[in-house]
Amino acid sequence: MTEVEMDPFSYICVLTSIVAGLAVTRLVSGFGQLLQTRARTPPYWVHALWMVNVLLTMIITWWVQYRWRNVPHWTLFLFLWLLVAPLILYLVAALLFPTNQDDVVVTSWREHYYANNQKIFALFGLTFAIDLVDTLFKGLTYFLSLGPLYYGSMLLHIALCSVAATTKSPRYHAFFAVFYLVYNLGMLGSNLLRLM
């Protein structure tokens, strides 16, 4: 029997994919929970939209990690670094949707959302700072090649998350949830058009 050797990137991606999968599972099962309990615990549309936003961010994060595939030498630090963003996004998913084991009884998704907005957006904002550092790790030439739109959007998202972590304004949270979704769908659409 011949032995098939796994390349280091594929090996490392197994664990990052498991963490990403747990986050996706938490979000999708949370959405199922919203559907099952909607009569006694009505959904809050901003909270539900952030579920979609975090799911989309998780998928984008997983996809972008593929850019590390050509690294010739892997270190423990780099391996741990690739785990940071998926772990943070899992924590955001857990804050959005506690399980029965978390000893949190949600009687209002709106109240739950605003009771946790500080933690949710402090963590979510960290993912953009991590993205900036992650991009720098790929080399200054690569970082600079992404241009001002990239740096500007990362800094904008950090600022928007900072405000979301410090305000309980329903209007702001509604604006940010819609803006974030439209922005990401627009960026994904423009990237898909470039591939065609």
C-alpha positions in Angstrom: 0.0 0.0 0.0 1.4 3.4 -1.0 1.5 6.2 1.6 0.0 9.5 0.5 1.8 12.4 2.1 -0.3 15.4 3.0 1.3 18.8 2.4 1.6 21.1 5.4 -1.0 23.6 4.2 -3.7 20.9 3.8 -2.8 19.5 7.2 -3.1 22.9 8.9 -6.4 23.6 7.0 -8.0 20.6 8.6 -8.2 22.3 12.1 -9.0 25.7 10.8 -11.8 24.2 8.7 -13.1 22.4 11.8 -13.3 25.6 13.7 -14.9 27.4 10.8 -17.4 24.5 10.5 -18.3 24.8 14.2 -19.0 28.5 13.7 -21.1 27.9 10.7 -23.0 25.1 12.6 -23.6 27.5 15.5 -25.0 30.1 13.2 -27.2 27.7 11.1 -28.5 26.0 14.2 -29.2 29.4 15.7 -31.2 30.3 12.6 -33.1 27.0 13.1 -33.7 28.0 16.7 -35.1 31.4 15.5 -37.5 29.6 13.2 -38.6 27.1 15.9 -39.2 29.6 18.6 -40.5 32.6 16.6 -44.0 32.4 18.1 -42.8 32.7 21.7 -39.5 34.6 21.1 -40.0 36.8 18.0 -36.8 37.3 16.0 -35.2 40.7 15.8 -34.3 41.4 12.2 -31.0 43.2 13.1 -29.8 40.2 15.1 -30.9 37.8 12.3 -29.1 40.0 9.7 -25.9 39.8 11.8 -26.2 36.0 11.7 -26.1 36.3 7.9 -23.2 38.8 8.1 -21.1 36.7 10.4 -21.8 33.6 8.2 -20.7 35.5 5.1 -17.6 36.7 6.9 -16.8 33.2 8.1 -17.0 31.9 4.5 -14.9 34.8 3.2 -12.3 34.2 5.9 -12.1 30.5 5.1 -11.7 31.3 1.4 -9.0 34.0 1.9 -6.9 31.6 4.0 -6.3 29.7 0.8 -3.8 32.4 -0.1 -1.4 30.9 2.5 -1.1 27.7 0.4 2.3 28.6 -1.1 4.1 29.2 2.2 7.2 27.0 2.0 8.0 26.7 5.7 5.3 26.5 8.4 5.8 27.4 12.0 3.7 26.9 15.1 3.2 30.6 15.2 1.8 30.8 11.7 -0.4 27.8 12.3 -1.8 29.4 15.5 -2.2 32.7 13.6 -4.4 31.0 11.0 -6.7 29.8 13.9 -7.2 33.2 15.4 -9.9 34.7 13.0 -12.0 31.5 12.9 -11.9 31.2 16.7 -13.0 34.8 17.1 -15.8 34.4 14.6 -16.9 31.2 16.5 -17.1 33.3 19.7 -19.1 36.0 17.9 -21.5 33.2 16.7 -21.7 31.9 20.2 -22.6 35.3 21.5 -25.3 35.7 18.9 -26.8 32.3 19.6 -26.2 30.8 23.0 -27.0 27.1 23.4 -29.1 25.6 26.2 -25.8 24.5 27.8 -24.8 28.2 28.1 -27.4 28.8 30.9 -28.8 31.7 28.9 -32.6 31.8 28.4 -33.4 34.2 25.6 -36.8 35.7 26.1 -36.2 38.5 23.6 -33.7 38.4 20.7 -33.7 42.2 20.6 -32.7 42.4 24.3 -30.2 39.6 23.9 -28.6 41.4 21.0 -28.2 44.7 22.9 -27.1 42.9 26.0 -24.2 41.5 24.1 -23.4 44.1 21.4 -20.3 45.3 23.3 -18.7 41.8 23.2 -20.0 40.9 19.7 -18.6 44.0 18.0 -15.4 44.2 20.1 -14.6 40.7 18.8 -15.9 41.3 15.3 -13.9 44.5 15.0 -10.8 42.5 15.9 -11.2 40.4 12.8 -10.5 43.4 10.6 -7.4 44.3 12.6 -6.3 40.7 12.3 -6.9 40.9 8.5 -4.6 43.9 8.2 -1.8 42.1 10.1 -2.5 38.9 8.2 -2.2 40.7 4.9 1.1 42.3 6.1 2.4 38.8 6.9 2.0 37.9 3.2 4.6 40.6 2.5 4.7 44.4 2.1 4.5 44.1 -1.7 1.3 42.1 -1.4 -0.1 44.5 1.2 0.5 47.5 -0.9 -0.9 45.8 -4.1 -4.3 45.8 -2.5 -4.4 49.6 -2.6 -6.2 52.2 -0.6 -9.7 50.7 -1.0 -8.5 47.7 1.1 -6.8 49.7 3.9 -9.7 52.2 3.9 -12.4 49.5 4.1 -10.6 47.6 7.0 -10.2 50.9 9.0 -13.8 51.8 8.2 -15.0 48.4 9.5 -12.9 48.7 12.6 -14.4 52.2 13.3 -18.0 51.0 12.6 -17.5 48.0 14.9 -16.1 50.4 17.6 -19.3 52.5 17.4 -21.5 49.4 17.4 -19.7 48.1 20.5 -20.4 51.4 22.3 -23.9 52.4 21.2 -27.3 50.8 21.7 -28.9 52.9 19.1 -31.3 50.7 17.1 -30.9 53.0 14.1 -27.2 52.7 14.1 -27.2 48.9 14.4 -29.8 48.7 11.6 -27.7 50.9 9.4 -24.5 48.9 10.1 -26.1 45.5 9.6 -27.5 46.6 6.2 -24.4 48.5 5.2 -22.1 45.5 6.0 -24.2 43.1 4.0 -24.5 45.4 1.0 -20.8 46.2 1.1 -19.8 42.5 1.2 -22.2 41.4 -1.5 -20.9 44.3 -3.6 -17.3 43.3 -3.1 -18.1 39.6 -3.8 -20.0 40.6 -6.9 -17.2 42.8 -8.2 -14.7 40.0 -7.6 -16.9 37.5 -9.4 -17.3 39.9 -12.4 -13.5 40.2 -12.6 -13.2 36.4 -12.8 -15.5 36.2 -15.8 
